[in-house]
Amino acid sequence: MPKVHSLAVYPIKAFDGVPLASCSIAAGGALQFDRRYAFRTESGGFVNGKKFSRVHFVRASFDLHNITAVFELTDIEKKYSFHLQKDVRAIEDVFSEYFSVKLSFVENTDRGFPDDTEAWGPTIVSLESLKEVNTWFPELSLTEITKRFRPNIIIEDVPSFWEDRLFGAPGTEVDFAIGQVQCKGINPCQRCVVPTRDTQGGSVYDKFQTTFAANRERTLPAWADASRFNHFYRFCVNTRIASSEAGKTISIGDSVTLDTKA
């Protein structure tokens, strides 16, 4: 039986994650605290690894109960502690200076700030998929591979790329449940430049994207809808959770069940 192996949220978009034993669903259908905060530029864009490679030098640890964070800027050896709601101005000042651009520190308690605004639920992958990808990049650890792709939920007791069952043809959704939480699988996540970089400093792994795409195509399982792959640099599944599921909880050990009525 597929079940949840591990669970993580990323309280600030593009920054480090927090492993959790369980997580409730926010009012808008996102995981509580996942990408709840973000740094926004004056032009309306966000600070992320695609545009701001310096994020790889930022280490962040969070106390979600007290809504606080400790930031270490490893390249300049500075450390700060802030309350994420009470110290907004100070946070903006520190990171505007660090990234050399005027920033606003913003919050969305309902759906957070996902990259795919049509699929605001958790990103999902299987443990065996991560292990398979790790064989393509033997110089990297499994922990580093996982950090590069930043999944919210890792599923165990399934074969590699089992999660490709969670999406279908374009325009369709796949119904499934994690414990008591009803979810919809939307699409295979299109990856960006971020997984090509070392998470602790940003150094680039040569030919990471082309190596990944070639192996992803080679190992694409029979149950994956190939029409969703205009290219094969896609990994993990984007999902959507309805606001009707707000308040329910996803926990490590929860079973994952597909709707097989069709």
N, C-alpha and C positions, 0 to 999 in steps of 0.2 A: 504494500500500500504506500503510495507516495505520501510523504509528510514533510513538514517544515524542519529543515536541519538547522538553519540559523536565520537571524533577522537583524536588520540594521536600518537606521534612519540617518539622514544627513541634514542636520538642523539648519546649516547655512549653505546655500547653493554653492557648489564647487569646493567646499571645505571638507574636512575629515568627517567620518561617520561615527555613530555610536551603536555598538552591539546591544541588543535588548533580548530579554526572555519573552516579552509579550509587548504588544502595541495596540492601542485602540484606534478606531477609525474616526477621523475628524469630521466636522459637520458637512464639508463638501465632498467627502469620499476619499481623501488622501490619508496616508498613514499620519497619525498625530506626530507633529514636529518634523516631518520629512520635507526638506526644502522650504521650511516655514519662513525663513529669513533669506534675504539676498541683498547684495549691493547693486544698486542701479545707477547708471551714469546719467548725466544731464540729457543725453540724446535718447534715453529710454532703454538702452541695452543693459545687460547684466554683466557683472564680473564673473567670468567662468574660465576654465582652462583653455578653451579655444582661443580666446582673445587676450588673456592675461596669464602668460606662462609662469609668472612669479607666484601664483597660488601654490605651486609645488614646494615653495619654501615656508608655507604657513602651516604650522601644526596647531590644531584646535582640539581642546577637550571640553566636554560639556557636562554640566549638572542640570539635567532636564527638570528635576523636581524644583530646583531653586531658580531656574532659567538664567543660569550664569555660564560663562565660558572663560577659559584661559587660552590666550593666543601666544604662540612663540613664533617670532619671525626669525627663522634660523639663519638666514643669510646676513642679517645685521645684528644678530644676538640680542634681540629685545623681547621682553615678555610683558603681557598686559592681562589684567583680570577685569571683566566687565559683567554687569547685569544687562541682559540683552534687551530689556525694555526700559530700564531706568537710565541707562548710560548711552543712549542712542547718539547724542551729539559727540561724545568722546570717541565712540566707535567710528563714527564718520570721519572725524578729524584724523585719527590714527591711520585708517586705511586709505583715505584720500591722499595723504602724504605718501604712504607706502606704494600705492599704485600710480602715483603722479597724475591723478585725475579726480575731479570733484565727484564725490559719491554720496548717495543717500542710502541709508540702511533701512530696508522696508520689510514689512511683515504681512503674511497672508495666512490666517489661521484656518481657512476652509480647505483650500487645495494646494497651498504652497506655490512654488514657482517651478513647475516641471518643464523640461525641455519640450516635451510633446504635450501641448495644451489640450489636446483631444484625448489624452490617455494619462490622467493624473494619478492613477493608482500605482502600486508598487511594481518595480521591475523585478522579473523573476528569471531564475536560471537554475539548472540542476548542478549538484556537486560533481557529478561525473562529467558534465560538460566542461566545467572549470578544469578538472583534471586532464581531460583530453586536450584542451587548449594549452595547458601547461607543457604537454609533450611536444608541442610545436615550438616552444621557447624554453628549452631545458636550462638555459642560464638563469631563468627567473624562478622564484619560489611560487608555490601555490598561493601563498598569502599575497604576494605582489601582484599576481595575475588577478586575484579577486579585487584588490584595491583599485587596479586600473579600470576595471569594468563597473565597479560601484553598484552591484545589485542590492536591492532591498531584501529579497527573500531567496534563499537557496534551498532547493528541494532535494531530499535524499531518497534512497531506495528506488531509484529509477535509472534507466540507461542514459548515456550521454545524449544530449539534445532532445530529451523527452519534452522539454518545454516548447518545442516546435509544434506540439499538438495543440497549443493554446492559441493559435491563430489559424485563420482559414483564408479563403479567397478575398481579394480586395472588396471592401464594402461589407464584409461579414464580421460577426463577432462570435467568439466561442465562450459559452457559459461554463463556469466552473466554480467550485467553492473551496475556500480554505477554512476548515473548521465550520463555523456557522456564518461566515462572511461570503456573500454571493459576489462573484467577480465576473468580469468580461475580459477575455484576451483580445487585444486589438491588432498588434503588428510586431514583427521582429525589429528590435531597436537598431536604428541606423547609428553606427558609431562615428566618432569624430577623431580629431588628432590626439585627444587626451590619452587614450590607452597606449599610444606609441611612446609615451614619456614615463620616465622613472617617477614614482609618486613622491620620492623624498628629495628631489632636486631638479627634475625636469629634463634630464639628459635623454636624448632620443635613441630608441632602439632601431637600428638601421633595417629598413625593409619590413618593418613590423606589419604594416597594413597589407602589403602584397602577399606576405607569407601567410597571414591570417586568412585572407580572402581565398587563396588557392586551397588551403586545407579545409576551410569551411565548405567550399563547393565540393571537394572530394568526399567529405564525410556527411554531406547533407542526407538526413534519414529519409526513408521512403514516405513517412507520414508527414513530412514538411511540405507545404504548398509552395512549390518552386516559383510560382507566379509572383510571390511576394519578394523575390530576390532579383531586383534590377541590378544589384551587385551583391557580393557575398561578404562585405564588411558589415555584417549585421549579427548581433549577438545579444541574448537576453530578450525577454518579451515585455512589451509595454501593455499595461492593463488599465481598466477603468472600474471604479467602484461607485455605485450610486449613493447619493446622500441618504437614502433610506437605511443604509447599513451603518450609519453614524452611531458611535457608542459601542458597537460590537468590538471584539478583540481577536487579534491573530496572535498565536503563541507558538513557540518551538514545540514540535511534536504534533501539531494539528495535522489532520489528514487533508490531502488535496484530492478532490473528486471532480471528474469531468461529467458534464451533462450528456448522458448517452441516450436520451429519449429519441433523438433522430435516428 
